[in-house]
Amino acid sequence: MKMEKMKQLLLISILYLIFSMLTSCNSTYTDCENPDYSNCQTSVPSTGTMEIEVTINNENPKVPITIYIGNIENNQIEKLDTLIEGSKKIVLPVNQTYSVTAKYKKNGATIFAVDDDKIKASSKAVCDSTCWDVSNGSVNLKLKY
């Protein structure tokens, strides 16, 4: 009796394994005879965007920002701007980390908000071509009350 139950359990396990393999198969096959390059950027991207979010309010209708290459301590300024809306996308070179500061006034005091992110280009081979993609950056410099 015990041997029969073990055989049933083994059979059920094998059937489950076969079923799992058949239903979870993800094909990564690419038809290189008729490749579809419609979503393929073949030229190396030189720029991406950094989305910058700030707080615009009565005390801060304009928010000056500074974009640094790398860490702020390096003091390598890439761009200065003043935002008059809560969000702005700025075009910057790829493959770089950027630190961004926003300067606010609050009850007569000066407050700096700081955040950083990277804009990165990456590639993958598709048949006889190389396709490029850009991972854009985003920083949140909103005041937290």
N, C-alpha and C positions, 0 to 999 in steps of 0.2 A: 504494500500500500504506500509506504513512504517513497519508494523508488518511482512509482507512478506519478505522485505529486511533484517530485523533482523534475521529471520529464515534462510535465505540463508547464511548470514554472519556466523551465528552459525554453520550451517552445514559444510560450508567450513573450519571453524576453527577446528571443530572436526575431519574432514577428514585429514587436515594437521597434527594435533597432532598424529593421529593414524599412518599416513604415516611416520612421523618423528621417532616415537617409533619403528616401524618395521625396518626401514632402518639404524638406528644408534645403534642397539643393539650389544654390544660387549660381547661375551661370555667369562667368566673367568673360565669356567668349566674345571676341570682336570680329566681325566679318571684314577681313582685310582685302577681300576681292572687291567689295563695294562699301568702303568705309563712309561713315556719316561724320563729317567734320563740321556740321552746322553749329555745334556748341564748343568748337575748338578754336581758341585764340592761338595762332601759330607764332606770332611775334612776341618777343620777350617784353612784358609790360615794364614801363619805367616809372609809372606813378600809380597811386591808389588814393583812397580818401580817408580822412580822419573825421569822424563825426564828433563834434564838440557840443555838449549840452551845458547850458549855464542858467542861472536864475536871473530873470528880468523882473524887476519890481519898481515901486516908486522911488526907493532909495538908490537903486542901481538900474536906471533906464539904459545905460550903456555899460558893458563889461569889457575892460581891456584884457586880452589874453596874450600869453607868450608861449610859443612852441619852441622847445629845445630839442636838439638832436641828442639822444641818449639821456643821461642823467642831468638834472638841473645843475648839479655841482660842476659839471664840465663847462657851463656857461657858453655853450655853442648854440646861439639863437638861429633858428631856421626862419621864423616868421613872427611878426607882430600884427595884431588885428584888434578891432573893437567890435564886439557883437551887440546888435540891437534887437535880436530875436533870440528865443530860447535854444535854438539849435542851428548849427551851420556845418556843412561839409566842406573841408578844405583839402585840396589836392596837394599831395606830398610825394617825394620819391619813395620807392618800395625798398624792402629789406632793411628797415631801420626802425628802431624803437624811438618813440617820441614822448617826452614829458611835457605836459601842458599845465600852465598856471592861469588862474582867473583871479583878478583883483576886485574885491568888493569893499564897500563901506557899510558898516552896521553900527548905528548909534555913535557915530563919530570915530569909530575904530576902523582900522584897515584889516581885512581878512583875506588871506590867500587860500584858494582851493587848488589842490594838486592831484593829478592823475596821470597815468601813462598807458600806452598800448603800442603794439607793433603793427606795421603794414608790411605784409610779406607776399612775395611772389613764389609760386610753386609750380612744378611741371610734372607731367606724366607722359609716358610714351604711348601713342595710339598708332598702331601699325607702323607706317614709315614716317610719321610726324611726331612732333613734340607739342603737346597742348599746355598752355599756361593759364593760371588762375591767380587772382589776387585776393588775399584775405585782408579786408579793410580794417581799420582801427576805430575805436570808439572810446571816448573819455567822458565821464560824468563829473562835472565841476559845479553841480547845483549846491546851493546853500542848504544845510540841514539845520532845521530850527529845533 
